[in-house]
Amino acid sequence: MIDNSMPFFNIIILISVIGIIIFIIYIEPRISKHKIKNKNEHGSSKFADMKEITKTFKQEQLSSLEDAGFPIWFEKKNNHFNTVYFDNTSPHWVLIGSSGSGKSTCIVLPECIMFAKAKNKRSIIVTDPKGEIFSKTSKLFKDNGYNIYTIDFRNPNLSNRINIMQPIINEWKLHCSSNNKLFICMCYLYEKLKIDYDLFVSNESYRNEIKLKNKIDNANVFISDVYENIKNKYDVIITNPPIHAGKTKVYEIIRGASNYLNENGELWIVIRKDQGAKTLIKDMSDIYNFEIVKRDNGFYILRANKI
């Protein structure tokens, strides 16, 4: 017995061959009719003619540009370029050319000039390894209201840059400046009284010796973590709280002072405005009446009396 039925796989091959023949004979010639083949153009796209340019793109006067874009066509009047047709709606433009083909001179520099002079300003990034675009256009951009930022990996010192440590450096400089007079006085005192600073800080008997030697009978010097070693009450407590130790520690110092002030005693505080001076006054208003004695160079000098 002979089976004349065609296998399914052979049917698929036959249908595919017939489809390819139909494509070659009927469909491909129709697609080819829409392709352009000459020495300047190839494919399914073509250069726009003048009618299409005037219909599709925006015309601007070169002498008074409203909004720049990628130039499609320049028009001359009296042998001078007078108007330009811009494509300023496409999100991306790509310009390809070999080294020395004139990309910078013919395209990039004129583009930068037009963007700089246009009334509608745009954000612009220019990749400029040689620095020639920057040297020729940066002043023009700046004169027309642009902020210029540079990133130069070869010469970082010529770049716009940030130093994440700069706020700390600025804080330290300001702190040093504010305490300069006090520092000079302390240095003078240590030198005048022949005081060994390390011993003075760490050795109580040495401090007592300095007191006796210099006939100081109205002062005591001792080390204490906040008020841990404080036993007496005082008429005046002065503090320049360590802000960078955190809000909890600063508030511990300020609130705790109320327990060691005599009646009508005063707490004096030196604190920077931008480090929470006003917030501190508000938060401590339940136990102190505050007076801002002086404002100077961003610092507040506060006097507080217990309520």
N, C-alpha and C positions, 0 to 999 in steps of 0.2 A: 504494500500500500504506500502511495506517495503523497506527502503533505505539501500542498502548493501554497500555504499561507506564508506571507512575508513576515520575518521577525520584526518586533517593535523597534529595535535599534536601527534597522535598515530604513524603516519609515522615517525616523527622525533625520537620518543623513539625507534622504531624498528631499525632504521638505527644506532643509538648510540649503542645499545646492540650488533648489528652485528659487529661494529667497535671494540668494547672492546674485543669480542671473538677472532677476527682476530689478535689483538695485543697480547693477552695472548698466543695464539697457535703458531703464526708464527714469530712475531717481537721480543718479549721479550727474547726468547731463544737465538736469534742471538746476542743481546746486551750482554747477560750474558756470552757468550763465550769470550768476550774481558775483562771481569772483573777478577781481581786476588783476590783469597781468600785463605790466609794462616795466620799463626800467626803473621807475620810481615807486611803484605801488604793487602790492601783492596781497592776496587774501580776500576776505569778504568786506573789508573796510576800505575807505578811500580818503584822499585829501578833500576837505570841504571847499566848495567854490565860494565866490564872493557873496552870492545871494544867500547861501546857507550860513555864512559867517555873520552877515548883518542881521539875519533872522534869529540866530541862536545865541549870540554873545553880546555882552554889554559894551557900548562904546563910551570911552572916557576921553576928556581933553587932557593932554599931557601937561598942560600948564596949570591945571587945577583938578587934580585927581580926587575923587570922592572915596573910591574903594579900589584897591589894587587887587590883582589876581595874576594868573598866568597869561602872558601876552600871546594872542593867537595871530593878530594881524596889525601892522602899523600902516597908517595912511599919511601920505605926504601932502603938503600944501606949500607952494612956492619953494620947492626943493628942500623943505624942512619937515621932519616928522611932526605931525600936528595932533592926530588922534590915535588911539589904540583900542582894539577890541580885546576885552579880557574874558577869560573863563574864571570866574570867581565863585562858582557853585560846586565844581568837582572837589571831592574831599582830598584827593591825592593826585600829584603830578610826578612823573618820573622822567628825568633827563639823563640819557646815557651817551657818553662820549669818551673816547680814549684820551690818555694824557697828552696835553698840548693841543687839543682840538678846539680850544677857545670857550669852554664851558663857563669859566669864571668871567672872562671879559665880555662875552656876548650875551650871557644869560643871567648869571648869578649877580654880578654887580648891578646891571640895570634893574633886576628884580628888587634888590635891596634898596636902591634909590627910590623906586616907585613905591615900595611899601613904606619907606621912611616918610615920604612926602604926602602920602594919601591922608585924607582927613579921618577916615575910619581906621583906627589902629588895630593891629593884630599882634598876637604873640608869635615870635619868630625864633627858630633855632637854626643856627648856621654851623655846619661842621667845617672847620677852617684850619687844617693841619699846618699850613704855612703861615697863617696869621695875616695873609694879604687882604682878605675881606674885612677883617677887623680894622686894620690900619687905614683902609680907604673909606670905610662907611661908618665907623663907630661914632665919630663926631657928628655926622649927619643925623644918625638916629638920635643921639643925645640932644641935639639942637631942636629936634622935632618932638621932644617929649618922651622919648623912650628911656627906660632904665636898662643899662648895659651890664650884663654879668658874663664873666669869662671863667672857663675851666681849662687850665693849662697843666697837663700832667708832666710835661717836660720842665716847666718852670712854675712849680706850685705857688711860689711867692708872688707871682703875677696874677694869680687866680683870685676870684671871690671865694672865700672859704669861711668855715666856722671852726671854732675851737670849743669843744664841749666843756672844757675846763674854764673858759673865759668868765662865766658868771662868778665862779669861785675866786678867780684871780682878781676880778673887779671888787668883789666883797672884801678880799684881804687888803687890797690897796686902800680902799676907803677906810677900813678898820685901822690900818697903820697910820693913815693920815690923821684920823680923828684922835688917835692916842699918841701922836708924835710928841706933844708937849709933856704929857704924863710920862712917857718913856724917857725923855731927856731928864726930867726931874728925878725919876727913880735912879737913873744911871748916876746922876750927880750925887744923890744921897748915898748910894752904895759906895761910891768912890770917896766921898767926903768922910764918911763914918768908918771906912775900911771894913766893909761888911762882906763876908764870904756868902755869896748868894745860896749855894747848895746847902751849906750848914744852916743858914738862916731859915730855909724852907723846911728842912728835915729834922733839926735838932732844937728841942724846946729849951734846954739848958743854955745853948748858945744864944738863943733869942733873949733870954733873961739876962745873960751876961752883957749883951749889947744895950739893953735897957738901963742896967745899973751903970755901965760905963759912961753912957751919954745922959744920965740923970733923967731918963724918961719914966715917969711914975704914973702917967695917965693913959696908958695904952697897953693892950695885950694882943699878942699875935699867936694864933693857933690854927691848926688845920681841921676842917670839918667838911663832911659830905652833906651839903645843904645845912640843915640845922641840927645835925646829929650830935655835935659836941657843944651846942649852945645851951647855956644854963641860965643866963641872965636876960633882962629886958633892957632895951636901949631907946634913947630919944630919936636916933636917926639910924636907918639902915639904907645903905646905898648898894645898888646892884646894876650890873650890865649883863643881863641874863644870857646864857649861851644858847642862842636861838637854834643852832644846828644840833643841839642835843635833843630837840623835839619839843612840841607844845606841852606834853605832859610834865616834863622836867621844869620848863619855864614857869608853868602855872603852879607847880609845887613850891618853887622859890617865892613867887609873888604872894600866893595865898598863905603860905607858912609864915611869912614875915609878920603877919598880923598877931601871931601868938607871942612875938618877941619884941613888940613895940610897947613902950610906956604909954600911959594915957596922954593924948595929944602928940604922940610920937609921929614921925614922918618917914615914909618910905620913898626913896628917890630912885627912879628907873631911867636908864638910857636905852632906847630901843628905836629901830628904824621904822619909818612909816610903812614901807612896803613889806615889812616882816610882821605886820599884825598889830601895830600900835593901837589903832582905833578899835579893833576887835578885842584886844586885851582890856581896854578901858570899859567896853560894853560888858564883857564877861565878868569883870571884877567889880562892877558897880554895886553889887550886893554887900560888899564889905568895905569898900573904899570910896571916898570922894576924890576925884582926880582933878588936877590942874596941869595944863600944858604950860610949863614955864618957858620953854624956848623951842623953836624949830630951826634947825640948821643943817643944810646939806643932806636932807633926807632923814635926819635923826630927830626924834622927839625926846625932850627931857621932861619927865613927868614927876610931879609931887603928889603923893597919895596920903590921905589921913583916914584913919579908921572911922567908920560910921558908928 
